[in-house]
């Protein structure tokens, strides 16, 4: 089980602007503050063999897991009307996790995000609502590498600089 609070700064740069379409490059530094607790010992039994009881006790304690991420991505935005748009986002980037879990060791990993969202423009401010799915994995650099997935609903605002 994991619950998260996430904080992001998203910098978008429009590279192509068509009549109804905009294509943007996105840079998104993020901090994920997670509460993590193992609820089932299935993963620890298979991976840790003789140490599974010890690892099960360790991972079943609720802990704070922090992730520091820098995603780089691409946004395709379609303008429905002048002040309302919808978009798709794909991004990937390196991250650092500060805690071992039953699924992954602490340290270097990758964060992959796919999202769909809507933007509503009020003067120079954009209100943003996005549904995204995120996959985290260390790409097989170290074991364990089961990774994990999350579904997110994000709300935010942006302004043009």
C-alpha positions, 0 to 999 in steps of 0.5 A, spaced: 500 500 500 502 506 498 499 513 498 502 519 495 503 527 495 506 530 489 509 536 488 511 538 481 513 544 477 512 543 469 515 548 464 513 547 457 515 550 451 511 550 444 515 547 439 510 547 433 503 551 433 498 549 428 491 552 427 488 547 432 494 543 435 500 545 439 506 541 440 510 542 446 516 539 450 515 539 457 520 539 463 517 536 470 521 536 476 517 533 481 517 530 489 513 524 491 512 524 498 509 517 499 507 513 505 509 505 504 507 499 507 507 492 505 500 488 506 502 481 503 508 477 504 507 474 497 513 478 494 518 477 500 517 470 500 519 469 493 525 473 493 528 473 500 528 465 501 531 464 508 531 472 510 523 472 508 520 473 515 526 478 517 524 482 510 517 481 511 517 484 518 521 490 516 517 492 510 510 491 513 512 497 518 509 504 515 515 508 512 516 514 509 518 513 501 521 520 498 522 520 490 526 526 486 524 526 479 526 529 473 521 527 467 522 530 460 516 529 455 512 531 449 505 534 449 500 534 443 495 539 445 488 540 441 484 546 442 477 545 442 475 552 443 479 558 444 480 557 452 479 550 452 484 544 450 485 537 451 492 534 451 496 527 451 502 527 455 508 522 455 514 523 459 520 519 462 526 521 466 531 519 472 529 519 479 532 517 486 528 513 491 531 514 498 528 507 501 528 500 499 522 496 498 520 489 497 519 491 490 525 495 488 532 498 492 533 505 494 537 509 489 537 510 481 531 508 477 526 511 472 519 514 472 515 513 466 508 517 465 502 517 460 497 522 461 490 525 458 488 532 461 484 538 459 486 545 460 482 551 461 484 558 460 482 564 464 486 571 461 493 569 462 492 563 467 491 556 465 487 551 470 489 544 468 486 537 470 490 531 468 489 523 469 495 519 468 499 513 469 506 512 472 511 506 472 517 506 476 522 501 475 530 501 475 530 498 468 534 491 471 540 495 473 539 492 480 535 486 484 529 487 486 526 490 480 519 489 480 517 496 479 510 499 481 505 503 477 500 508 480 494 512 477 494 519 479 489 525 478 493 531 478 490 538 478 494 545 477 495 551 474 500 555 470 501 562 467 505 564 461 512 567 462 
